[in-house]
Amino acid sequence: METENLYDVIIVGGGPAGLSAAIYLGRARYHVLVMEKERFGGQITITSEIVNYPGVEKTSGSALTENMRLQAEAFGAEFVLAEAAELEMNHEIKTITTTKGEVYRTLGMILALGASPRKLGFIGENEFRGRGVAYCATCDGEFFTGKEVLVVGGGFAAVEESMFLTKYAKKVTMLVITEDFTCAAGVSAQLKNYPQIEVRFQTELLEAGGNSVVEYAKIRDNTTGEVTEYRAADGSTIGIFVFVGYAPATDFIKDKIVLNEQGYIVTDQNQRSSIEGVYAAGDVCIKNLRQVVTAVSDGATAATSMEKYVSDCREHLRLPKANHQPKQENNQNAGSHHTDKNSSAESGSFLNHEMRSQLLSVFEKFEKKITVKAVLTDSGASRELEGFAQELQGIHEKIAVEITYAKNNADKEEKPYLAICDENGSNGIRYYSVPGGHEFNSFIIALYNTAGPGQKLGGQLTKRIKDIPGRHLLQVMATLSCTNCPEVVMATQKIAAESNQIDAEMYDLSKFPELKEKYQIMAVPCLIVDNGDKVLFGKKGIEEIVEVLEAS
């Protein structure tokens, strides 16, 4: 039997649950891989302050999960940035096929897929999404500086996000449909320290309304039945933030594993799913409390339960007992990652040790040479892009870097950008901001798609992209702290890589207030099609965007 590149366990999802499982399995000397599609650490990385994790007085989500990742790596866990597209779970040797077409083999599988914010369904929710209706305070709170906002929900997330929004909003009104909060009393008690937060219990949001952005909301007092209209005291626009739970990321496996009516994976007390050798952990599971601490607990439980299953598999397949040794370079890297990051920050450079490692691992797979062109002006944004481009110079033989300056155009204000060009010089993929934060991953994938082999698409979808008539421009307005933005950026770039008739551009919206004003953007990600023919908000996959272009 072929055992090369066979893992004992592959963990799909690199949030707290997945990282916890990796720590336990790595320490037990199992050969474990963590597969994450966006950023290791999961959604908690956008949380700036955590004060309720046992034993840690105060930290950020990114710092806490980065320490988990380093700990797992020190025990020999391996990591890959890739998105699982197809899972084959019903055989002793299970397989995962990624969106790039790569196939990974494993004895056991832990699904730590996470969940995303759920919509509420009130009138105007879809119409005003991105123009007053939002779901992430960290991503979109700044758009509501000096305004009044409504927060819908009475759980932990609603309370935490309401307090966060006071950094920007003039007033926050919480609409809680129940008689009391549904989170721990200690959490809601913190609201007394925020006089600008008002709480209305047994109150329901019915409708959002306005011309092009949210100007008012209709709300109902469920104790009296009275319906009133909420408007800002100064007559300006308002914001509505919805925090009413999460939808599990299980659509791609819904016909393969037992889920409950809400789409969460059904597990027993040991985190075992309905399929032998497949476990689940974290927010994708049925549970009453979705917190970092419960995710970590799920991961530990799944890992320790998995150990016996993997040992039995190895015995049945006549494989040697698990005794995976951490690679020497992993141990060295584990001790040096943090130092490299700090030294990068001190020197003002963009690429730390981890980022360089990710880039080099992708460059080795390139089929063709490509060029990154930095087209600069005399602006401050140009200096940032120039610094980033200079760090790429000489990084690998398969990537060339060219730095040029745009000619002055009296009729048009030139914006500096990075263009990713194939061997024929085509530059349909452009970054108008340094691809930092969550967008670094989209930059890596854009290079990979341009140089080949690239992410794999079905033949029919590829044909549909090539058959789209006319020229099109896809512009994604993002913020570097947004975890939803990279999916849209990567989807548009993949489409541009498949068609010479389509261009894809990424903008860090914080650097382009004029675009924010022009398109009335109050949430990210925002996809602008053909200079405003269509303006779309929220996550969008490749097929959804292709459908929009086909209908244009």
Stockholm file with secondary structure:
# STOCKHOLM 1.0

chainA/1-552         METENLYDVIIVGGGPAGLSAAIYLGRARYHVLVMEKERFGGQITITSEIVNYPGVEKTSGSALTENMRLQAEAFGAEFVLAEAAELEMNHEIKTITTTKGEVYRTLGMILALGASPRKLGFIGENEFRGRGVAYCATCDGEFFTGKEVLVVGGGFAAVEESMFLTKYAKKVTMLVITEDFTCAAGVSAQLKNYPQIEVRFQTELLEAGGNSVVEYAKIRDNTTGEVTEYRAADGSTIGIFVFVGYAPATDFIKDKIVLNEQGYIVTDQNQRSSIEGVYAAGDVCIKNLRQVVTAVSDGATAATSMEKYVSDCREHLRLPKANHQPKQENNQNAGSHHTDKNSSAESGSFLNHEMRSQLLSVFEKFEKKITVKAVLTDSGASRELEGFAQELQGIHEKIAVEITYAKNNADKEEKPYLAICDENGSNGIRYYSVPGGHEFNSFIIALYNTAGPGQKLGGQLTKRIKDIPGRHLLQVMATLSCTNCPEVVMATQKIAAESNQIDAEMYDLSKFPELKEKYQIMAVPCLIVDNGDKVLFGKKGIEEIVEVLEAS
#=GR chainA/1-552 SS CCCTTEEEEEEECCSHHHHHHHHHHHHTTCCEEEEESSCTTGGGGGCSCBCCSTTCSSBCHHHHHHHHHHHHHHTTCEEEECCEEEEECSSSSEEEEETTSCEEEEEEEEECCCEEECCCCCBTTTTTBTTTEESCHHHHGGGGTTSEEEEECCSHHHHHHHHHHTTTCSEEEEEESSSSCSSCHHHHGGGGGCTTEEEEESEEEEEEECSSSCCEEEEEETTTCCEEEECCTTSCCEEEEECSCEEESCGGGTTTSCBCTTSCBCCCTTCBCSSTTEEECGGGBCCSCCCHHHHHHHHHHHHHHHHHHHHHHHHHTTCCCCCCCCCHHHHHHHHHHHHHHHHHHHHTCSCCHHHHHHHHHHHTTCSSCEEEEEEECSSHHHHHHHHHHHHHTTSCTTEEEEEEECCCCTTSCCCCEEEEECTTCCCCEEESSCCCTTHHHHHHHHHHHHHSSCCCCCHHHHHHHHHCCSCEEEEEEECTTCSSHHHHHHHHHHHHHHCTTEEEEEEEGGGCHHHHHHTTCCSSCEEEEGGGTEEEESCCCHHHHHHHHHHC
#=GC SS_cons         CCCTTEEEEEEECCSHHHHHHHHHHHHTTCCEEEEESSCTTGGGGGCSCBCCSTTCSSBCHHHHHHHHHHHHHHTTCEEEECCEEEEECSSSSEEEEETTSCEEEEEEEEECCCEEECCCCCBTTTTTBTTTEESCHHHHGGGGTTSEEEEECCSHHHHHHHHHHTTTCSEEEEEESSSSCSSCHHHHGGGGGCTTEEEEESEEEEEEECSSSCCEEEEEETTTCCEEEECCTTSCCEEEEECSCEEESCGGGTTTSCBCTTSCBCCCTTCBCSSTTEEECGGGBCCSCCCHHHHHHHHHHHHHHHHHHHHHHHHHTTCCCCCCCCCHHHHHHHHHHHHHHHHHHHHTCSCCHHHHHHHHHHHTTCSSCEEEEEEECSSHHHHHHHHHHHHHTTSCTTEEEEEEECCCCTTSCCCCEEEEECTTCCCCEEESSCCCTTHHHHHHHHHHHHHSSCCCCCHHHHHHHHHCCSCEEEEEEECTTCSSHHHHHHHHHHHHHHCTTEEEEEEEGGGCHHHHHHTTCCSSCEEEEGGGTEEEESCCCHHHHHHHHHHC
//
